[in-house]
Amino acid sequence: MNEKIYNGLGTVGVAGIVIGIIVTVMGIAAGVLSILCGAKALSMKKNIMI
């Protein structure tokens, strides 16, 4: 009985770590895309005439 609980908790722990890694990678990717889009917008700013 205790062994089943131990194995189940191990699986939950691994799933939590995997989800954490995925969320971290997605956050870094979103940040990089945001920086790149901002840099592109700044470089195009000189072409705007108001």
JOFENRA-V201515 format. One record per residue. RES is the residue in three letters. SS is DSSP state (H for helix, E for strand, - for the rest). BURIAL is 1 if it has 16 or more other C-alpha atoms within 10 Angstrom, else 0. D_CENTER is the distance of its C-alpha to the mean C-alpha in Angstrom with 2 decimals. Layout:
res & ss & burial & d_center
RES & SS & BURIAL & D_CENTER
RES & SS & BURIAL & D_CENTER
This chain:
res & ss & burial & d_center
MET & - & 0 & 37.18
ASN & H & 0 & 35.30
GLU & H & 0 & 33.97
LYS & H & 0 & 32.35
ILE & H & 0 & 30.66
TYR & H & 0 & 29.50
ASN & H & 0 & 28.06
GLY & H & 0 & 26.36
LEU & H & 0 & 24.72
GLY & H & 0 & 23.59
THR & H & 0 & 21.91
VAL & H & 0 & 20.19
GLY & H & 0 & 19.01
VAL & H & 0 & 17.63
ALA & H & 0 & 15.84
GLY & H & 0 & 14.27
ILE & H & 0 & 13.15
VAL & H & 0 & 11.74
ILE & H & 0 & 9.80
GLY & H & 0 & 8.55
ILE & H & 0 & 7.61
ILE & H & 0 & 5.89
VAL & H & 0 & 3.86
THR & H & 0 & 3.67
VAL & H & 0 & 3.61
MET & H & 0 & 2.11
GLY & H & 0 & 2.73
ILE & H & 0 & 5.10
ALA & H & 0 & 6.10
ALA & H & 0 & 6.81
GLY & H & 0 & 8.57
VAL & H & 0 & 10.44
LEU & H & 0 & 11.51
SER & H & 0 & 12.68
ILE & H & 0 & 14.62
LEU & H & 0 & 16.12
CYS & H & 0 & 17.24
GLY & H & 0 & 18.68
ALA & H & 0 & 20.52
LYS & H & 0 & 21.91
ALA & H & 0 & 23.08
LEU & H & 0 & 24.77
SER & H & 0 & 26.48
MET & H & 0 & 27.77
LYS & H & 0 & 29.05
LYS & H & 0 & 32.30
ASN & H & 0 & 33.18
ILE & - & 0 & 33.31
MET & - & 0 & 36.85
ILE & - & 0 & 37.53
